[in-house]
């Protein structure tokens, strides 16, 4: 009899059931999408923050002082020590290599163009490297996304060079022209604009700079761009004072400090340091945006909970006559309440199911259109969302059910609500 | 003769009590059906509050995040052409252009020699201002007195490994410095020594060659400042720091887009909540509707009555909700950004109009359904 009651109620009151169902579905969809976006937004923004460029700098351990003013290197090229280019692919073998977005070696050398002294910087543009069986590409096009080129980027294996924008306008050279650098003629593939010191320099593939310097495999500095976790108390501790257990935890967290430590392990005789301008601010910006999204998700959950309860309350309130009739025929308070609760649960399950699927689609849509990346939904979310849906539907119905049950059947049947 | 005043009275009666009756019906409807009206109003208030908070955050979050992004330091630099010193008075010109909307810090550089002949870059600057501009500098202690120096961690190993006072010479003139603090940034600053600008100028006679500027405001504001600087200081080059400006634009754009998507979803959900509650409320009163119709009220009057009722409800809900929403936005600002979100009155009109519109739609839908039904059918309770 009970099952039949529930069945008939769904069959005959399609309009009301559909209205309440739509409210639950939409509420769950919005909640799912917001939770998915909020849990993933940190990761996505962290990737966007990489557009600030490298957050780690690797230098030779026994290096002499940098003599850099306004980005121009005044250090005699013979001075100091170098990193070995052959060690660079080992970065892919570190524990957090998935978090390393890219790296670019830099080798500034002094050259003369038309008897004027200039700086030429050798680097990777989008160099193909191999570590183990894995091929990957890295270079300034990944680590320095604000570099803009008029013309084309030089090939890493070629002898082509790029001129800085101000240097090019001073010398009147265009992409496609030839330029004599220290006696050798090079093809200019593009004009580089960075807003920094490179605008007055020549940028060339690393091998060109090494040949001019006469030191094969030499790298002066290495910029590494890595996805990191905001710094906390553990991150700031000195690893040499940690016990083995704590050290493991530190080592296995993607703090900028532990990635620096691992880079030093991977590249012999090197010193890795966080670039504080980028690394420190990243943490604050990230935590602000994450906090904001969390609070907004709470607002979304509140709004959907209210929408669901309002719809349920209205649906039940409209059925006072039915309650009156059931009670007049001898139904007890508990069996009337049970009927409503079972109906609410069924609605919540159906609405929750469809809503979860809709929310997943919504989250993907947001991810695709805003971040050009997939927002994945953790399957763990499914039971959680469903439980929340049932809970909210119950909570929303409870008050209305109580009032409906307490209502005198005589008034209800006479229609004097 | 006597028919005219009677007619006039009838006309007056027909007009005057009409509006009075209308208002009275509105009032009584709210008072007598307190419970239902209150629940409809509650839905309205919550929806308006959520919409206000979201819109307010959306408008204000840009300013809040921009402040965080200014921690990345300078977004514009002014440098003397070919590494020359800037003309005297450039700093005050820059500061008058900024007019308080930003920070300008001068830097002067020379390469000095230590006692054992090593080269090191020494910079003179306004240390008070640098501390504000470059908040990421990790400094053990800032110099307070004349003759104090801030030493980069890598420079420290060369000039003063034991943290003892040392001498530097530049073009035959020497200076005696006391290292008071060490500086760590992970970049070129680690290899430098920083002095107060007055000490530096007295020692070397070199004037600042670079002014680093953190200009506040949107990218258009910054562009306008750059334009003004180019005109005001023709002897210098003015460069935007693209690394900082483009990174900021990107992250801000994405955050705002996410926020907008969230705001749209949340506002739609709360509008739906209002719609279902109000529709139920109006539908529930089909008996009133039928009685009014049976007593001879015109369709227009009944529609007007229900429309006025829901418009009033929407307006009250929007006003109360606006107040609560502003509070919620301020709270979120306090919790997340440690600065309250400024209440934006510009948010009120859209919230008010939106609320009234949603209320009218939710009244209109059941009305159009009921209009087709004979009053007798409703009154018989079918």
Interface residues (C-beta under 8 A of the other chain):
Chain A: X19 X23 X26 X27 X30 X33 X34 X37 X41 X44 X45 X48 X49 X51 X52 X53 X56 X57 X63 X64 X65 X66 X67 X68 X69 X70 X71 X72 X74 X144 X145 X146 X193 X194 X195 X196 X199 X273 X274 X275 X276 X277 X278 X279 X280 X281 X284 X285 X288 X289 X291 X292 X293 X295 X296 X297 X299 X300 X302 X303 X304 X306 X307 X310 X311 X313 X314 X315 X317 X318 X362 X366 X369 X370 X371 X415 X417
Chain B: X39 X43 X46 X47 X50 X53 X54 X57 X61 X64 X65 X68 X69 X71 X72 X73 X79 X83 X109 X111 X118 X119 X120 X121 X134 X136 X137 X138 X154 X155 X158 X184 X185 X186 X187 X188 X190 X191 X209 X210 X239 X240 X241 X242 X243 X244 X246 X247 X250 X251 X254 X255 X257 X258 X259 X261 X262 X265 X266 X268 X269 X270 X272 X273 X274 X276 X277 X279 X280 X283 X284 X287 X328 X332 X335 X336 X337 X381
